[in-house]
């Protein structure tokens, strides 16, 4: 059985509920969902339980996360919530294999195959980051201006890990037992102060802590704004070996990473560029509400 983990404060509860609903809606096997709430009231937990109750395939664990663990920790970026640092403590709260999912995603297929991936001794598994792969491609094939810009971006990543190995942390499969069994690794993971000091916060931090212990997944499991073909092309150009699971499928998880989100007001150029995705997101949000309204 696959175990999922979602973490949010009240500010991002709405999109995170949609992310959870989309995951359980497409599940073809039972799921355990651990939902970590930060500063939730009873009404917030009631909403979480109502969404989980829409599926007989879902077993919910509601966990009040201790906010003192994040006291004094602030994200370096205005669009990255400090709540994201809570996942650095997941090994204290859960055990076994856990698939962590950001709240700014939409699941469009069955996540169950991830329960059976051979991690090959890795502590975590994730998809190579779309932007880092784009920079690698630009550094090799772009014009001089693009190459200079890309090289500057890659130089920052090299301070963390090999750019080819850098992964996006919006969808991460974690072997929490392996992390707990290594006290040095667990302590490094919990260093929220170090994570907060990095430009991309816990994403940079996880790449640094788990460097050399990450299994790369197919981009279907963390597809950047539905740009699967471009993601696959960039990966092929980088020569990265990925686990074959899901290679024959369309995007299973759509990730709306970055500053702008489909549930927020966005600049017109982004609306025009990604209009089909906004329409899809709003359609799925309406379906979730219709399911909730239909509950007895």
C-alpha positions in Angstrom: 0.0 0.0 0.0 1.3 3.4 -1.0 1.6 6.0 1.8 1.2 9.7 0.8 2.1 12.8 2.8 0.8 16.3 2.4 1.9 19.2 4.5 0.3 22.7 4.6 -0.7 25.6 6.7 -4.1 27.2 6.5 -3.0 29.6 3.7 -2.5 26.8 1.2 -5.2 24.4 2.4 -7.5 24.8 -0.7 -5.0 23.7 -3.3 -3.6 21.0 -1.1 -7.0 19.5 -0.6 -7.4 19.4 -4.4 -4.0 17.7 -4.7 -5.2 15.1 -2.2 -8.5 14.6 -3.9 -6.9 14.1 -7.3 -4.5 11.5 -5.8 -7.2 9.4 -4.2 -9.6 9.9 -7.1 -7.2 8.2 -9.5 -5.9 5.5 -7.1 -6.4 1.9 -8.2 -5.2 0.5 -4.9 -5.7 1.5 -1.3 -3.8 4.5 -0.1 -2.7 5.7 3.3 -2.7 9.5 3.5 -0.8 11.4 6.2 -2.0 15.0 6.2 0.1 17.3 8.3 -1.6 20.5 9.2 0.1 23.6 10.7 -2.1 25.9 12.8 -5.3 24.1 11.9 -8.6 24.7 13.6 -11.3 22.1 13.9 -13.1 23.4 10.8 -9.9 22.9 8.8 -9.5 19.3 9.9 -13.2 18.8 9.1 -12.5 19.8 5.5 -9.6 17.4 5.2 -11.6 14.5 6.6 -14.5 15.3 4.2 -12.3 15.1 1.2 -10.6 11.9 2.4 -14.1 10.3 3.0 -14.9 10.6 -0.7 -13.0 7.4 -1.4 -13.2 4.0 0.3 -9.6 3.5 -0.9 -8.2 6.1 1.5 -7.1 5.8 5.1 -6.4 9.2 6.6 -4.0 10.1 9.4 -4.5 13.7 10.6 -1.4 15.0 12.2 -1.0 18.4 14.0 2.5 19.4 13.2 4.4 21.1 16.1 5.1 24.7 14.9 7.8 25.2 17.4 10.0 23.0 15.3 10.0 25.8 12.7 10.3 28.7 15.1 12.4 31.4 13.7 12.7 29.7 10.3 11.7 31.7 7.3 11.7 30.9 3.6 14.2 33.0 1.5 11.6 33.4 -1.2 8.2 35.0 -1.0 6.5 32.3 -2.9 7.9 29.4 -0.9 6.0 28.8 2.3 7.8 28.1 5.5 5.5 25.2 5.9 7.5 23.3 3.4 10.3 22.9 6.0 8.0 20.6 8.0 8.8 17.7 5.6 12.3 17.7 6.9 10.8 16.0 10.1 8.7 13.4 8.3 11.0 10.6 9.5 10.0 11.5 13.1 6.3 11.2 12.4 6.0 8.4 9.9 7.8 5.2 8.9 8.3 3.1 5.8 8.1 4.3 2.3 6.3 7.7 1.9 5.5 9.7 -1.2 5.6 13.4 -0.3 3.6 15.6 -2.6 3.5 19.4 -2.7 0.2 21.2 -2.6 0.7 22.9 -6.0 0.2 19.7 -8.0 -2.6 17.9 -9.7 -2.6 14.1 -10.0 -4.0 12.8 -13.3 -3.2 9.1 -12.9 -2.5 6.2 -10.6 0.4 6.7 -8.2 0.3 3.1 -6.9 3.3 1.8 -9.1 5.6 4.0 -7.0 5.0 1.6 -4.1 6.9 -1.1 -5.9 9.9 0.7 -7.3 13.3 -0.8 -6.3 15.1 2.1 -4.7 18.4 0.3 -5.3 19.8 1.5 -2.0 18.8 5.1 -2.5 17.2 7.0 0.4 14.9 9.0 -1.8 13.7 9.0 -5.4 12.6 12.1 -7.4 12.5 13.6 -10.9 15.4 15.6 -12.3 14.5 19.2 -12.0 13.0 20.8 -15.2 14.8 24.1 -14.8 18.2 22.6 -14.1 17.9 20.3 -17.2 16.8 23.3 -19.3 20.0 25.1 -18.2 22.1 22.1 -19.0 20.6 22.0 -22.5 21.1 25.7 -23.0 24.7 25.5 -21.9 25.4 23.0 -24.6 23.2 24.1 -27.4 22.1 27.7 -26.9 23.5 31.0 -28.2 26.3 32.8 -26.4 24.0 34.9 -24.2 21.9 31.9 -23.2 25.1 29.9 -22.5 26.5 32.5 -20.2 23.2 32.7 -18.3 22.9 29.0 -18.1 26.5 28.6 -16.9 25.9 31.0 -14.1 22.8 29.0 -13.0 24.7 25.8 -13.2 27.6 27.2 -11.2 25.2 27.7 -8.2 24.0 24.1 -8.5 27.5 22.7 -8.5 27.9 24.1 -5.0 25.1 21.6 -4.0 25.5 18.6 -6.3 26.2 17.7 -9.9 23.6 19.7 -12.0 22.6 16.5 -13.8 21.6 14.9 -10.4 19.7 17.9 -9.1 16.0 16.9 -8.5 12.8 18.8 -8.0 11.5 18.3 -4.5 7.8 18.7 -5.2 7.3 14.9 -5.5 9.7 12.8 -3.5 9.5 9.2 -2.6 11.3 8.7 0.7 12.5 5.6 2.5 12.0 7.0 6.0 13.3 3.8 7.7 16.6 4.1 5.9 16.8 7.8 6.9 16.0 7.0 10.6 18.6 4.2 10.6 21.3 6.7 9.8 21.5 9.2 12.7 24.0 11.5 10.8 21.7 11.6 7.7 18.6 12.2 9.9 20.3 15.1 11.7 21.4 16.6 8.5 17.9 16.4 7.1 16.4 18.1 10.1 18.8 21.1 9.8 16.1 23.6 8.9 18.3 26.6 9.5 20.7 25.3 6.8 17.7 24.8 4.5 16.4 28.3 5.1 19.7 29.8 4.2 19.7 28.3 0.6 18.1 30.2 -2.4 15.6 27.4 -3.1 15.2 26.4 0.6 14.5 22.8 1.3 14.8 21.7 -2.4 18.5 22.8 -2.4 18.9 21.3 1.1 17.5 17.9 0.2 19.7 17.8 -2.9 22.8 18.5 -0.8 21.9 16.1 2.0 21.0 13.2 -0.2 23.6 13.7 -2.9 24.6 10.3 -4.3 21.6 8.7 -2.6 18.9 9.7 -5.0 17.2 7.5 -7.6 16.0 9.4 -10.6 12.4 8.9 -11.7 10.7 9.4 -15.0 9.3 12.9 -15.6 5.8 11.5 -15.8 5.8 11.5 -11.9 6.6 15.2 -11.7 5.7 16.9 -15.0 6.5 20.6 -15.2 3.3 22.4 -16.3 2.5 19.5 -18.6 5.7 20.1 -20.6 6.4 16.4 -20.7 7.9 16.2 -24.2 10.4 19.0 -23.5 11.2 17.4 -20.1 12.0 14.1 -21.8 14.1 15.8 -24.5 16.2 17.6 -21.9 16.7 14.4 -20.0 17.7 12.5 -23.1 20.2 15.3 -23.9 21.7 15.1 -20.4 22.1 11.3 -20.7 20.6 10.7 -17.2 19.5 7.2 -16.3 16.0 7.0 -14.8 13.9 4.3 -13.3 11.7 3.0 -16.2 8.5 2.8 -14.2 5.9 5.0 -15.8 7.9 5.6 -19.0 4.9 4.5 -21.2 2.4 6.8 -19.6 1.3 10.4 -19.9 1.9 12.8 -17.1 0.8 11.3 -13.8 1.5 14.4 -11.7 1.4 17.9 -13.0 3.5 20.3 -11.0 2.7 24.1 -11.1 6.1 25.0 -9.7 7.3 28.6 -9.5 6.0 31.9 -8.4 2.6 31.8 -10.3 -0.1 29.3 -9.6 -3.3 28.4 -11.5 -5.6 29.2 -8.5 -4.2 32.7 -8.2 -4.4 35.9 -10.3 -1.6 35.7 -12.9 0.0 38.0 -15.4 -1.7 37.9 -18.8 1.3 36.3 -20.6 1.1 33.3 -18.3 -2.6 33.0 -18.7 -2.3 33.0 -22.5 0.6 30.5 -22.4 -1.0 28.1 -20.0 -4.7 28.6 -20.5 -5.5 24.9 -21.1 -3.9 24.1 -17.8 -5.9 26.8 -16.0 -9.0 25.4 -17.5 -8.1 21.8 -16.5 -7.3 22.9 -12.9 -10.6 24.8 -12.5 -12.5 21.9 -14.0 -11.0 19.5 -11.5 -11.6 21.9 -8.7 -15.3 22.1 -9.7 -15.5 18.3 -9.8 -14.1 18.0 -6.3 -16.7 20.5 -5.0 -19.4 18.6 -6.8 -18.3 15.4 -5.1 -18.4 17.1 -1.7 -21.8 18.6 -2.4 -23.1 15.2 -3.3 -22.1 13.6 0.0 -25.1 12.6 2.2 
